[in-house]
Amino acid sequence: MNAVEQVHSLNFANSLASAVTLFRTHFPDADVNLAPWRDDPETRKWIEAETLDIAFHFPGWSPSLQCRSLLMELRLSSGSERSSPYLLGVIMHGMTFEGERWRLATIGDWQPTGHYLPQPEQMVRLHEICRDLFSLFS
């Protein structure tokens, strides 16, 4: 679900802003899109209320990341009225106009899959972002 649609409290808005800042610390040229999905009936059929989806678009092609955009899905617990949701996992997708080139999920050994993987030093950065996101949403 678009991240912007999930913000219902000042505390959660602050956490979302911190997540964006965290990513942009590593990739300062990336443009942020807090609403990467269209608002149409076809897209609405696939809404997952437990996710925050954020897109980061690079200026042109990023050879070291092997993508033009990165879609980050933050899978959250449902939380309760008294507690904020916490992060269960992160899935990152390296995207181009042709579709997904690689995927990194914080399940198992955190190894990327796909045909065109980011360079090793970029994988270190992406892993660091994931670890920091778990700290941020704990």
Order of alpha helices (4+ residues) and beta strands (2+ residues): alpha-alpha-beta-alpha-beta-beta-beta-beta-beta-alpha
